[in-house]
Amino acid sequence: MKLKFLVAVLVFWVFNSVNALDLLLAPQCDGNPKNKSQSALDAGKIIGDVYTENSI
């Protein structure tokens, strides 16, 4: 009986925790740097450099 109650509480807690997550959409790749934040531009430059160094 205690085990079933514990499992029920854990399941309830997990579902509430998952529902509390706020997922953000990834920035759109529209080719217009004016629509991006500075941190997104910096990240894009770093990713581009890594691709270039690895001939991708």
PQR file of N, CA, C, O and H, with PARSE charges and radii, in Angstrom:
ATOM      1  N   MET A   1       0.828  -1.195   0.000 -0.4000 1.5000
ATOM      2  CA  MET A   1       0.000   0.000   0.000 -0.0000 2.0000
ATOM      3  C   MET A   1       0.875   1.264   0.000  0.5500 1.7000
ATOM      4  O   MET A   1       0.621   2.206  -0.751 -0.5500 1.4000
ATOM      5  N   LYS A   2       1.918   1.267   0.863 -0.4000 1.5000
ATOM      6  CA  LYS A   2       2.800   2.427   0.917 -0.0000 2.0000
ATOM      7  C   LYS A   2       3.565   2.585  -0.391  0.5500 1.7000
ATOM      8  O   LYS A   2       3.819   3.703  -0.838 -0.5500 1.4000
ATOM      9  H   LYS A   2       2.124   0.502   1.473  0.4000 1.0000
ATOM     10  N   LEU A   3       3.930   1.465  -1.001 -0.4000 1.5000
ATOM     11  CA  LEU A   3       4.659   1.507  -2.264 -0.0000 2.0000
ATOM     12  C   LEU A   3       3.795   2.102  -3.370  0.5500 1.7000
ATOM     13  O   LEU A   3       4.280   2.906  -4.167 -0.5500 1.4000
ATOM     14  H   LEU A   3       3.723   0.556  -0.638  0.4000 1.0000
ATOM     15  N   LYS A   4       2.543   1.725  -3.428 -0.4000 1.5000
ATOM     16  CA  LYS A   4       1.630   2.269  -4.442 -0.0000 2.0000
ATOM     17  C   LYS A   4       1.453   3.770  -4.244  0.5500 1.7000
ATOM     18  O   LYS A   4       1.422   4.530  -5.211 -0.5500 1.4000
ATOM     19  H   LYS A   4       2.149   1.072  -2.781  0.4000 1.0000
ATOM     20  N   PHE A   5       1.337   4.194  -2.981 -0.4000 1.5000
ATOM     21  CA  PHE A   5       1.193   5.624  -2.699 -0.0000 2.0000
ATOM     22  C   PHE A   5       2.448   6.374  -3.126  0.5500 1.7000
ATOM     23  O   PHE A   5       2.358   7.445  -3.726 -0.5500 1.4000
ATOM     24  H   PHE A   5       1.363   3.577  -2.196  0.4000 1.0000
ATOM     25  N   LEU A   6       3.616   5.817  -2.819 -0.4000 1.5000
ATOM     26  CA  LEU A   6       4.876   6.446  -3.196 -0.0000 2.0000
ATOM     27  C   LEU A   6       5.010   6.562  -4.713  0.5500 1.7000
ATOM     28  O   LEU A   6       5.434   7.598  -5.226 -0.5500 1.4000
ATOM     29  H   LEU A   6       3.689   4.947  -2.332  0.4000 1.0000
ATOM     30  N   VAL A   7       4.652   5.506  -5.423 -0.4000 1.5000
ATOM     31  CA  VAL A   7       4.703   5.528  -6.885 -0.0000 2.0000
ATOM     32  C   VAL A   7       3.741   6.576  -7.424  0.5500 1.7000
ATOM     33  O   VAL A   7       4.092   7.320  -8.340 -0.5500 1.4000
ATOM     34  H   VAL A   7       4.308   4.664  -5.006  0.4000 1.0000
ATOM     35  N   ALA A   8       2.538   6.646  -6.874 -0.4000 1.5000
ATOM     36  CA  ALA A   8       1.558   7.631  -7.330 -0.0000 2.0000
ATOM     37  C   ALA A   8       2.072   9.051  -7.106  0.5500 1.7000
ATOM     38  O   ALA A   8       1.921   9.906  -7.979 -0.5500 1.4000
ATOM     39  H   ALA A   8       2.253   6.041  -6.130  0.4000 1.0000
ATOM     40  N   VAL A   9       2.675   9.309  -5.953 -0.4000 1.5000
ATOM     41  CA  VAL A   9       3.219  10.639  -5.658 -0.0000 2.0000
ATOM     42  C   VAL A   9       4.353  10.969  -6.619  0.5500 1.7000
ATOM     43  O   VAL A   9       4.429  12.090  -7.122 -0.5500 1.4000
ATOM     44  H   VAL A   9       2.797   8.614  -5.245  0.4000 1.0000
ATOM     45  N   LEU A  10       5.233  10.011  -6.879 -0.4000 1.5000
ATOM     46  CA  LEU A  10       6.347  10.249  -7.807 -0.0000 2.0000
ATOM     47  C   LEU A  10       5.854  10.525  -9.220  0.5500 1.7000
ATOM     48  O   LEU A  10       6.364  11.420  -9.893 -0.5500 1.4000
ATOM     49  H   LEU A  10       5.171   9.101  -6.471  0.4000 1.0000
ATOM     50  N   VAL A  11       4.872   9.766  -9.670 -0.4000 1.5000
ATOM     51  CA  VAL A  11       4.320   9.989 -11.014 -0.0000 2.0000
ATOM     52  C   VAL A  11       3.684  11.369 -11.092  0.5500 1.7000
ATOM     53  O   VAL A  11       3.882  12.087 -12.073 -0.5500 1.4000
ATOM     54  H   VAL A  11       4.457   9.039  -9.124  0.4000 1.0000
ATOM     55  N   PHE A  12       2.928  11.745 -10.077 -0.4000 1.5000
ATOM     56  CA  PHE A  12       2.294  13.067 -10.049 -0.0000 2.0000
ATOM     57  C   PHE A  12       3.359  14.162 -10.078  0.5500 1.7000
ATOM     58  O   PHE A  12       3.214  15.149 -10.799 -0.5500 1.4000
ATOM     59  H   PHE A  12       2.768  11.162  -9.280  0.4000 1.0000
ATOM     60  N   TRP A  13       4.435  13.991  -9.289 -0.4000 1.5000
ATOM     61  CA  TRP A  13       5.496  14.986  -9.220 -0.0000 2.0000
ATOM     62  C   TRP A  13       6.222  15.125 -10.560  0.5500 1.7000
ATOM     63  O   TRP A  13       6.532  16.236 -10.991 -0.5500 1.4000
ATOM     64  H   TRP A  13       4.552  13.190  -8.703  0.4000 1.0000
ATOM     65  N   VAL A  14       6.491  13.998 -11.214 -0.4000 1.5000
ATOM     66  CA  VAL A  14       7.189  14.025 -12.503 -0.0000 2.0000
ATOM     67  C   VAL A  14       6.342  14.737 -13.547  0.5500 1.7000
ATOM     68  O   VAL A  14       6.851  15.571 -14.297 -0.5500 1.4000
ATOM     69  H   VAL A  14       6.239  13.095 -10.865  0.4000 1.0000
ATOM     70  N   PHE A  15       5.045  14.413 -13.602 -0.4000 1.5000
ATOM     71  CA  PHE A  15       4.194  15.058 -14.598 -0.0000 2.0000
ATOM     72  C   PHE A  15       4.063  16.555 -14.339  0.5500 1.7000
ATOM     73  O   PHE A  15       4.026  17.336 -15.290 -0.5500 1.4000
ATOM     74  H   PHE A  15       4.631  13.736 -12.994  0.4000 1.0000
ATOM     75  N   ASN A  16       3.993  16.966 -13.104 -0.4000 1.5000
ATOM     76  CA  ASN A  16       3.935  18.393 -12.804 -0.0000 2.0000
ATOM     77  C   ASN A  16       5.236  19.086 -13.160  0.5500 1.7000
ATOM     78  O   ASN A  16       5.221  20.221 -13.634 -0.5500 1.4000
ATOM     79  H   ASN A  16       4.024  16.332 -12.331  0.4000 1.0000
ATOM     80  N   SER A  17       6.364  18.420 -12.939 -0.4000 1.5000
ATOM     81  CA  SER A  17       7.662  19.010 -13.272 -0.0000 2.0000
ATOM     82  C   SER A  17       7.813  19.169 -14.781  0.5500 1.7000
ATOM     83  O   SER A  17       8.327  20.183 -15.253 -0.5500 1.4000
ATOM     84  H   SER A  17       6.377  17.498 -12.554  0.4000 1.0000
ATOM     85  N   VAL A  18       7.370  18.175 -15.533 -0.4000 1.5000
ATOM     86  CA  VAL A  18       7.471  18.235 -16.989 -0.0000 2.0000
ATOM     87  C   VAL A  18       6.590  19.345 -17.533  0.5500 1.7000
ATOM     88  O   VAL A  18       6.995  20.056 -18.453 -0.5500 1.4000
ATOM     89  H   VAL A  18       6.952  17.351 -15.149  0.4000 1.0000
ATOM     90  N   ASN A  19       5.411  19.507 -16.990 -0.4000 1.5000
ATOM     91  CA  ASN A  19       4.507  20.550 -17.462 -0.0000 2.0000
ATOM     92  C   ASN A  19       5.007  21.941 -17.117  0.5500 1.7000
ATOM     93  O   ASN A  19       4.608  22.914 -17.756 -0.5500 1.4000
ATOM     94  H   ASN A  19       5.082  18.929 -16.242  0.4000 1.0000
ATOM     95  N   ALA A  20       5.871  22.052 -16.123 -0.4000 1.5000
ATOM     96  CA  ALA A  20       6.386  23.352 -15.717 -0.0000 2.0000
ATOM     97  C   ALA A  20       7.514  23.838 -16.617  0.5500 1.7000
ATOM     98  O   ALA A  20       7.895  25.006 -16.548 -0.5500 1.4000
ATOM     99  H   ALA A  20       6.196  21.261 -15.604  0.4000 1.0000
ATOM    100  N   LEU A  21       8.057  22.959 -17.463 -0.4000 1.5000
ATOM    101  CA  LEU A  21       9.144  23.368 -18.343 -0.0000 2.0000
ATOM    102  C   LEU A  21       8.634  24.339 -19.397  0.5500 1.7000
ATOM    103  O   LEU A  21       7.564  24.145 -19.975 -0.5500 1.4000
ATOM    104  H   LEU A  21       7.747  22.010 -17.519  0.4000 1.0000
ATOM    105  N   ASP A  22       9.398  25.362 -19.632 -0.4000 1.5000
ATOM    106  CA  ASP A  22       9.057  26.336 -20.659 -0.0000 2.0000
ATOM    107  C   ASP A  22      10.054  26.176 -21.792  0.5500 1.7000
ATOM    108  O   ASP A  22      11.202  26.608 -21.682 -0.5500 1.4000
ATOM    109  H   ASP A  22      10.267  25.520 -19.163  0.4000 1.0000
ATOM    110  N   LEU A  23       9.622  25.564 -22.868 -0.4000 1.5000
ATOM    111  CA  LEU A  23      10.518  25.309 -23.987 -0.0000 2.0000
ATOM    112  C   LEU A  23      10.501  26.500 -24.938  0.5500 1.7000
ATOM    113  O   LEU A  23       9.442  26.963 -25.360 -0.5500 1.4000
ATOM    114  H   LEU A  23       8.690  25.213 -22.957  0.4000 1.0000
ATOM    115  N   LEU A  24      11.670  26.973 -25.259 -0.4000 1.5000
ATOM    116  CA  LEU A  24      11.805  28.097 -26.177 -0.0000 2.0000
ATOM    117  C   LEU A  24      12.054  27.574 -27.583  0.5500 1.7000
ATOM    118  O   LEU A  24      12.713  26.551 -27.771 -0.5500 1.4000
ATOM    119  H   LEU A  24      12.531  26.597 -24.916  0.4000 1.0000
ATOM    120  N   LEU A  25      11.531  28.272 -28.546 -0.4000 1.5000
ATOM    121  CA  LEU A  25      11.776  27.903 -29.935 -0.0000 2.0000
ATOM    122  C   LEU A  25      13.173  28.346 -30.341  0.5500 1.7000
ATOM    123  O   LEU A  25      13.672  29.374 -29.883 -0.5500 1.4000
ATOM    124  H   LEU A  25      10.996  29.102 -28.393  0.4000 1.0000
ATOM    125  N   ALA A  26      13.779  27.575 -31.184 -0.4000 1.5000
ATOM    126  CA  ALA A  26      15.099  27.936 -31.699 -0.0000 2.0000
ATOM    127  C   ALA A  26      14.970  29.163 -32.599  0.5500 1.7000
ATOM    128  O   ALA A  26      13.932  29.355 -33.233 -0.5500 1.4000
ATOM    129  H   ALA A  26      13.373  26.740 -31.556  0.4000 1.0000
ATOM    130  N   PRO A  27      16.008  29.995 -32.662 -0.5600 1.5000
ATOM    131  CA  PRO A  27      15.962  31.153 -33.561  0.2800 2.0000
ATOM    132  C   PRO A  27      15.781  30.700 -35.012  0.5500 1.7000
ATOM    133  O   PRO A  27      16.349  29.691 -35.430 -0.5500 1.4000
ATOM    134  N   GLN A  28      15.009  31.431 -35.751 -0.4000 1.5000
ATOM    135  CA  GLN A  28      14.757  31.100 -37.147 -0.0000 2.0000
ATOM    136  C   GLN A  28      15.960  31.501 -38.000  0.5500 1.7000
ATOM    137  O   GLN A  28      16.574  32.544 -37.774 -0.5500 1.4000
ATOM    138  H   GLN A  28      14.547  32.250 -35.412  0.4000 1.0000
ATOM    139  N   CYS A  29      16.279  30.679 -38.962 -0.4000 1.5000
ATOM    140  CA  CYS A  29      17.375  30.956 -39.877 -0.0000 2.0000
ATOM    141  C   CYS A  29      16.778  31.624 -41.119  0.5500 1.7000
ATOM    142  O   CYS A  29      16.479  30.959 -42.111 -0.5500 1.4000
ATOM    143  H   CYS A  29      15.779  29.832 -39.145  0.4000 1.0000
ATOM    144  N   ASP A  30      16.613  32.930 -41.051 -0.4000 1.5000
ATOM    145  CA  ASP A  30      16.000  33.651 -42.164 -0.0000 2.0000
ATOM    146  C   ASP A  30      17.010  34.463 -42.965  0.5500 1.7000
ATOM    147  O   ASP A  30      16.639  35.148 -43.918 -0.5500 1.4000
ATOM    148  H   ASP A  30      16.856  33.470 -40.245  0.4000 1.0000
ATOM    149  N   GLY A  31      18.292  34.390 -42.583 -0.4000 1.5000
ATOM    150  CA  GLY A  31      19.326  35.103 -43.315 -0.0000 2.0000
ATOM    151  C   GLY A  31      19.398  36.586 -43.001  0.5500 1.7000
ATOM    152  O   GLY A  31      20.158  37.310 -43.643 -0.5500 1.4000
ATOM    153  H   GLY A  31      18.594  33.833 -41.809  0.4000 1.0000
ATOM    154  N   ASN A  32      18.632  37.052 -42.038 -0.4000 1.5000
ATOM    155  CA  ASN A  32      18.626  38.461 -41.683 -0.0000 2.0000
ATOM    156  C   ASN A  32      19.212  38.623 -40.280  0.5500 1.7000
ATOM    157  O   ASN A  32      18.536  38.324 -39.295 -0.5500 1.4000
ATOM    158  H   ASN A  32      18.014  36.464 -41.516  0.4000 1.0000
ATOM    159  N   PRO A  33      20.459  39.093 -40.174 -0.5600 1.5000
ATOM    160  CA  PRO A  33      21.086  39.220 -38.861  0.2800 2.0000
ATOM    161  C   PRO A  33      20.430  40.277 -37.973  0.5500 1.7000
ATOM    162  O   PRO A  33      20.663  40.290 -36.765 -0.5500 1.4000
ATOM    163  N   LYS A  34      19.631  41.147 -38.537 -0.4000 1.5000
ATOM    164  CA  LYS A  34      18.969  42.179 -37.730 -0.0000 2.0000
ATOM    165  C   LYS A  34      17.901  41.576 -36.815  0.5500 1.7000
ATOM    166  O   LYS A  34      17.495  42.199 -35.834 -0.5500 1.4000
ATOM    167  H   LYS A  34      19.442  41.137 -39.519  0.4000 1.0000
ATOM    168  N   ASN A  35      17.451  40.362 -37.139 -0.4000 1.5000
ATOM    169  CA  ASN A  35      16.423  39.708 -36.331 -0.0000 2.0000
ATOM    170  C   ASN A  35      17.009  38.875 -35.196  0.5500 1.7000
ATOM    171  O   ASN A  35      16.257  38.228 -34.467 -0.5500 1.4000
ATOM    172  H   ASN A  35      17.781  39.856 -37.936  0.4000 1.0000
ATOM    173  N   LYS A  36      18.332  38.872 -35.025 -0.4000 1.5000
ATOM    174  CA  LYS A  36      18.999  38.018 -34.049 -0.0000 2.0000
ATOM    175  C   LYS A  36      19.569  38.843 -32.901  0.5500 1.7000
ATOM    176  O   LYS A  36      19.936  40.005 -33.076 -0.5500 1.4000
ATOM    177  H   LYS A  36      18.943  39.397 -35.617  0.4000 1.0000
ATOM    178  N   SER A  37      19.637  38.229 -31.736 -0.4000 1.5000
ATOM    179  CA  SER A  37      20.309  38.870 -30.607 -0.0000 2.0000
ATOM    180  C   SER A  37      21.820  38.739 -30.789  0.5500 1.7000
ATOM    181  O   SER A  37      22.290  37.940 -31.600 -0.5500 1.4000
ATOM    182  H   SER A  37      19.339  37.285 -31.594  0.4000 1.0000
ATOM    183  N   GLN A  38      22.565  39.521 -30.037 -0.4000 1.5000
ATOM    184  CA  GLN A  38      24.016  39.456 -30.150 -0.0000 2.0000
ATOM    185  C   GLN A  38      24.542  38.090 -29.731  0.5500 1.7000
ATOM    186  O   GLN A  38      25.505  37.591 -30.314 -0.5500 1.4000
ATOM    187  H   GLN A  38      22.183  40.170 -29.379  0.4000 1.0000
ATOM    188  N   SER A  39      23.921  37.484 -28.731 -0.4000 1.5000
ATOM    189  CA  SER A  39      24.381  36.159 -28.296 -0.0000 2.0000
ATOM    190  C   SER A  39      24.123  35.115 -29.380  0.5500 1.7000
ATOM    191  O   SER A  39      24.927  34.198 -29.551 -0.5500 1.4000
ATOM    192  H   SER A  39      23.139  37.890 -28.258  0.4000 1.0000
ATOM    193  N   ALA A  40      23.020  35.235 -30.111 -0.4000 1.5000
ATOM    194  CA  ALA A  40      22.745  34.304 -31.213 -0.0000 2.0000
ATOM    195  C   ALA A  40      23.749  34.503 -32.343  0.5500 1.7000
ATOM    196  O   ALA A  40      24.189  33.531 -32.957 -0.5500 1.4000
ATOM    197  H   ALA A  40      22.367  35.979 -29.973  0.4000 1.0000
ATOM    198  N   LEU A  41      24.113  35.745 -32.623 -0.4000 1.5000
ATOM    199  CA  LEU A  41      25.109  36.022 -33.660 -0.0000 2.0000
ATOM    200  C   LEU A  41      26.475  35.468 -33.256  0.5500 1.7000
ATOM    201  O   LEU A  41      27.184  34.892 -34.081 -0.5500 1.4000
ATOM    202  H   LEU A  41      23.755  36.534 -32.124  0.4000 1.0000
ATOM    203  N   ASP A  42      26.842  35.645 -31.981 -0.4000 1.5000
ATOM    204  CA  ASP A  42      28.124  35.124 -31.493 -0.0000 2.0000
ATOM    205  C   ASP A  42      28.155  33.598 -31.577  0.5500 1.7000
ATOM    206  O   ASP A  42      29.159  33.016 -31.987 -0.5500 1.4000
ATOM    207  H   ASP A  42      26.266  36.113 -31.311  0.4000 1.0000
ATOM    208  N   ALA A  43      27.055  32.952 -31.188 -0.4000 1.5000
ATOM    209  CA  ALA A  43      26.990  31.490 -31.246 -0.0000 2.0000
ATOM    210  C   ALA A  43      27.089  31.008 -32.690  0.5500 1.7000
ATOM    211  O   ALA A  43      27.765  30.016 -32.964 -0.5500 1.4000
ATOM    212  H   ALA A  43      26.240  33.425 -30.855  0.4000 1.0000
ATOM    213  N   GLY A  44      26.432  31.690 -33.603 -0.4000 1.5000
ATOM    214  CA  GLY A  44      26.499  31.324 -35.017 -0.0000 2.0000
ATOM    215  C   GLY A  44      27.913  31.431 -35.570  0.5500 1.7000
ATOM    216  O   GLY A  44      28.341  30.598 -36.369 -0.5500 1.4000
ATOM    217  H   GLY A  44      25.884  32.496 -33.380  0.4000 1.0000
ATOM    218  N   LYS A  45      28.638  32.470 -35.138 -0.4000 1.5000
ATOM    219  CA  LYS A  45      30.021  32.623 -35.587 -0.0000 2.0000
ATOM    220  C   LYS A  45      30.881  31.477 -35.066  0.5500 1.7000
ATOM    221  O   LYS A  45      31.695  30.930 -35.810 -0.5500 1.4000
ATOM    222  H   LYS A  45      28.290  33.147 -34.489  0.4000 1.0000
ATOM    223  N   ILE A  46      30.711  31.111 -33.809 -0.4000 1.5000
ATOM    224  CA  ILE A  46      31.493  30.013 -33.227 -0.0000 2.0000
ATOM    225  C   ILE A  46      31.185  28.704 -33.947  0.5500 1.7000
ATOM    226  O   ILE A  46      32.094  27.941 -34.276 -0.5500 1.4000
ATOM    227  H   ILE A  46      30.050  31.555 -33.205  0.4000 1.0000
ATOM    228  N   ILE A  47      29.920  28.451 -34.187 -0.4000 1.5000
ATOM    229  CA  ILE A  47      29.520  27.211 -34.893 -0.0000 2.0000
ATOM    230  C   ILE A  47      30.097  27.211 -36.304  0.5500 1.7000
ATOM    231  O   ILE A  47      30.594  26.186 -36.771 -0.5500 1.4000
ATOM    232  H   ILE A  47      29.182  29.070 -33.920  0.4000 1.0000
ATOM    233  N   GLY A  48      30.036  28.346 -36.981 -0.4000 1.5000
ATOM    234  CA  GLY A  48      30.608  28.453 -38.318 -0.0000 2.0000
ATOM    235  C   GLY A  48      32.096  28.199 -38.333  0.5500 1.7000
ATOM    236  O   GLY A  48      32.612  27.551 -39.244 -0.5500 1.4000
ATOM    237  H   GLY A  48      29.632  29.178 -36.602  0.4000 1.0000
ATOM    238  N   ASP A  49      32.797  28.713 -37.319 -0.4000 1.5000
ATOM    239  CA  ASP A  49      34.246  28.484 -37.220 -0.0000 2.0000
ATOM    240  C   ASP A  49      34.557  26.999 -37.025  0.5500 1.7000
ATOM    241  O   ASP A  49      35.498  26.476 -37.622 -0.5500 1.4000
ATOM    242  H   ASP A  49      32.378  29.239 -36.579  0.4000 1.0000
ATOM    243  N   VAL A  50      33.771  26.327 -36.195 -0.4000 1.5000
ATOM    244  CA  VAL A  50      33.990  24.896 -35.959 -0.0000 2.0000
ATOM    245  C   VAL A  50      33.749  24.125 -37.258  0.5500 1.7000
ATOM    246  O   VAL A  50      34.516  23.224 -37.595 -0.5500 1.4000
ATOM    247  H   VAL A  50      33.007  26.752 -35.711  0.4000 1.0000
ATOM    248  N   TYR A  51      32.701  24.471 -37.979 -0.4000 1.5000
ATOM    249  CA  TYR A  51      32.421  23.800 -39.268 -0.0000 2.0000
ATOM    250  C   TYR A  51      33.584  24.018 -40.238  0.5500 1.7000
ATOM    251  O   TYR A  51      34.014  23.079 -40.908 -0.5500 1.4000
ATOM    252  H   TYR A  51      32.077  25.203 -37.706  0.4000 1.0000
ATOM    253  N   THR A  52      34.092  25.246 -40.317 -0.4000 1.5000
ATOM    254  CA  THR A  52      35.186  25.551 -41.222 -0.0000 2.0000
ATOM    255  C   THR A  52      36.443  24.781 -40.858  0.5500 1.7000
ATOM    256  O   THR A  52      37.126  24.249 -41.733 -0.5500 1.4000
ATOM    257  H   THR A  52      33.742  26.009 -39.774  0.4000 1.0000
ATOM    258  N   GLU A  53      36.750  24.721 -39.573 -0.4000 1.5000
ATOM    259  CA  GLU A  53      37.949  23.993 -39.128 -0.0000 2.0000
ATOM    260  C   GLU A  53      37.857  22.496 -39.437  0.5500 1.7000
ATOM    261  O   GLU A  53      38.881  21.838 -39.623 -0.5500 1.4000
ATOM    262  H   GLU A  53      36.195  25.153 -38.861  0.4000 1.0000
ATOM    263  N   ASN A  54      36.652  21.965 -39.491 -0.4000 1.5000
ATOM    264  CA  ASN A  54      36.455  20.532 -39.739 -0.0000 2.0000
ATOM    265  C   ASN A  54      36.026  20.242 -41.178  0.5500 1.7000
ATOM    266  O   ASN A  54      35.562  19.141 -41.475 -0.5500 1.4000
ATOM    267  H   ASN A  54      35.820  22.499 -39.340  0.4000 1.0000
ATOM    268  N   SER A  55      36.177  21.217 -42.067 -0.4000 1.5000
ATOM    269  CA  SER A  55      35.841  21.079 -43.482 -0.0000 2.0000
ATOM    270  C   SER A  55      34.418  20.585 -43.704  0.5500 1.7000
ATOM    271  O   SER A  55      34.166  19.713 -44.535 -0.5500 1.4000
ATOM    272  H   SER A  55      36.554  22.112 -41.826  0.4000 1.0000
ATOM    273  N   ILE A  56      33.509  21.154 -42.950 -0.4000 1.5000
ATOM    274  CA  ILE A  56      32.093  20.779 -43.099 -0.0000 2.0000
ATOM    275  C   ILE A  56      31.381  21.886 -43.857  0.5500 1.7000
ATOM    276  O   ILE A  56      30.178  21.791 -44.101 -0.5500 1.4000
ATOM    277  H   ILE A  56      33.714  21.862 -42.275  0.4000 1.0000
TER
END
